[in-house]
Amino acid sequence: MFSLDGLKPVDLSPRLKARSYLVDGTLLEGNTDPNGKPWVMREGRFPGDNSLFKLYGAPPGGDEVWPQERQSTHHGVHIQGGGGHISHWAGVPDDMKGLWEMPTETFMGPAGVCNLKNLTPEPAAERGDYPAGRVREGDPRGLEIKPEHLSHVEKGDVVLLTSPFEEVERPWLSAETCSWLVSDRQIKMLGIGPGILWQYLQKAEAPGNSPVKRVLLGANVPIVQPLVNIDTLTKDRVFYVSLPLRMTKMEASFTRALAFEEV
């Protein structure tokens, strides 16, 4: 029989609180996800039994923290695949899958925990390869994440990345390292926590735009982010689970991310 004896669950999803419009006119303030996106909901009544429900989105006309009426499944911790998300980009593979086409085991399994706290930023004069952000000569820049920094990753793993650094001091994930994770380590999913630069060159001309998405999603390796608490894990290896909703044509999905570590 399956048992969690000897394992401690660690929640890698933050606790979010929606900014909520209640039917009695009350407005409850909320917080934002780690990417700074707010959650806005409005309450309603079901006439069948007078129960209450909440709609995911701002009231008609918008809200001061979220001016659009609707929100997307890219708010909060979410998994994104390539199919239906970047399928229209020039130069992506034709066989890219959507989340709904990936086997369940894609989203769970042994995971290598990589807390890159030792990748101390170096002065800008010595670093000419940082892909994003303007820095002055002498200011610190984050280092490129290379295969030798990911020693805890084994073949077929989920990979969990984090660091304590912020802004231009964050270590960054290159296309070359992503290619190594795909071809050599054959990872099944990448989980990204705080302190990792992975979204850059987003406005560059194709096929030079968003290299991390291109390499990973193009190889049918989904990305789950923004995770938290990776730095609290005490083991280099854990068992990870985060399942997307089973919905066709859903290019991203909310998820609850959990790591189980031995105690």
N, C-alpha and C positions, 0 to 999 in steps of 0.2 A: 504494500500500500504506500502511496505517495505521502511523504511526511516533511514538515518544515522543522522538525526537531533538530537542534544544533545550528539553526540558521536564524539570523536577525534581519528583518526587513528594514531597509532604509529608503525613505521616500525621497525620490529625486525630482518630484514635482513641487513647486511652491504652493503655498496656500493663497488662493486668490479670493478677493472679495469684490463682487460686482457693485457698481454704482447703480442703485435700484430705485425705480419709480414705482411706488406702491399705490394700490387702488384708493387708499384713503388720502392721497395727496402728499404723503411723506416721501422725501428724497433721502435715501441712505447713501452716504458717501462710500466709495470703494478704494481699492488700490490699483496698481498696475502690475503687469507681468514683468519678468526680468528684462524684456526688450523695451519696456516703457509703454506698452500698449494697455489702455484701460479696457475694462469690461463694463458694458452698460446693458441693463435689463429693465424691462417694464412688466409690471404685474397685471394680471387680468383675472376675470372670473369665468369659470365654466358653467354655463346656465343649467346643464343637466343636473348637477348636484351641489352647486354653489362652492365648489372647491376652487382654490387659487392656483394659478400657473404663472410662469415667467417667460416672456419672449426675449430671445437673445438679440438685442439691438436697441438703438436709441429710439426715443419717441419720434413721431413724424415731425420733420423740421429740424431734427438733430439735437445735439446736446453740447454744452460748452467744452466738454473734454473729448467728445467724439462727435464731430459735426455730421458724420454720415449716419443714415438711419440703420444701415445693415453693417454687420461685422463678418469676418471670415473665419475659417477654421485654421488660420495661421496665427491666431491669438492664443496666448498661453502655450504650454508645452504641447507640441504637435509633431507628428511624423509627416514628412513629405516625400513623395516618390516622384519619378520623372514623368511617367505617363499622365497626360492631361495637364501637366504643370509646365514643362519646358518642351513638349513635343513639337511645338511650332517653331523652335529656334533652328536657325540654319546650322547644319553640321552635327546634329545629334543623331544617335543611332536609331534606326527604324524599329528595332526590337525592344525599345524601352518600355518597361511595364509600369502600369499604375498600381497603387497600393492594393487594390481589390484583386489584382492578378497574382500577387505574391503569396507564397505559402505561409501559413501561420508561424512556422518555425523561424521565418526571417526575423521576427520581432521579439525573439527570446533566445536565451542560451548563455553559455559562458562568456564573460566579458573581461577584457583587459582594462585595468584602471590606470590612467596616465595623468598624474598630477604634475604638471610641468613647472613646479615652483622653483626649480633650479635653473631654468632658462632666463637668467638675469639679463635684462636689456643692456645693450652696448651703445656707446655714443654714435650719433648719426654719421659722423665723419668716417667711421669704420664700417658702416652698414649701408651699402648702396642698393639693397635688394628689397627693402620693405615696400609692399605693394600699395599701401593706402595711407592717407593722412600726410599733412605737411608738418615737417619738423625743422627746427633750426640746427645748423651744424653744432655738434657737441651735445645736443639733446639726446636722451636715450631712445632707442628704438627696440621693438621686440625682435626676437630671433626667429629664423625659419625653423619650423618643426621638421626634423629629419628622422629617417627610420631608426637611427641609433638612440633617439629619445623615446622610442616606443617599444622598449624591450619587453614589456609585459604583454604585448599582443601576440597571440598564437593564431594559427590558421583556423579560419572559420569563426572567429570571435565577433562579438559586438565590441566596439571600442568606445570608451568613455574618456573624454578630454576635458581638462580644466586647468586653470592657472590663477594665481593671485593678482595678476597684473591687469592694468586698465588702459584703455585708449591706445595710443601709439606704442605703449610698452608691452602690449599683448604679443605673445608668440603667434606666428601666423602659419597657416596650413597651405602648403604649395601644391600645385598640380602634380609635381613629380612625386611628392610623398603620398598623395592620394592614389596615384597610379601604382605605387608600391603596395599600398594597403589593399588595392583591388587584385593585382596580379600575383604578388608574392604571399601576402597574408590571407587573401581571399575572404576578407571580412564580410559579414552579412548586414551590418548596420553601423552607422556612426552616431554617437551621442555627444552633444556639445554643451558644455557648461560655461560658466563665466570665464573671462580671461583668455578667450581664443578668438583670433581674427580669422574668419573663414569667408565672410561675404565682402568681396572687393571686386573692383573692375566691373561693377554691375552695369555701368553705362558704356562700356567699351564696345567697339564694333565686333560683331560676330565674325569668326568663332573665338575671339579673344575675351569675351565677356564671361564673368562668373565661373572661373575655372574649376572651383571645388564642386559646384553643382554639376557642371558638365561631366567631370570625370566620374564622380560617385553615382549620381542619378543615371548617367548614361550607361553605367555598368550594373544598374538595378540594385544599387546599395542605397537604401533610404537613409534619410537624415532625421534625427529626433533632437529637438531643441526648443526653448532654452532650459536645460536641466539645472538643478541646484544640488547642493550637498554632496557632490562627488568628492570634495575635499575632506568630508567627514568619514569617508570609507577608510577602514583600517587595514584592509587587505588589498593586495595587488590584483587579485582575481575574485570575481563575484559571479553570481547568476543574475542575469538581467531579464526583466519582462516589461514590455509596454506594447499593448495591442491597439491597432487602429480600429475604428468602426468598420464594419463589413458592409461597405456601400459602394456600388459601382459608380465609376466616374468621379469619385471624391479624390481630388488631387492631394489633399492633406487631411489629417484627422486629429482632433483632440485625443490625448492619451494620458493615462496615469502611469508614470514611470517608477519602477521599483527595482532596487538591487537587494539581493539576498546574500549576506556574507556570513561565513562561519564564525561561531562564537567559541 
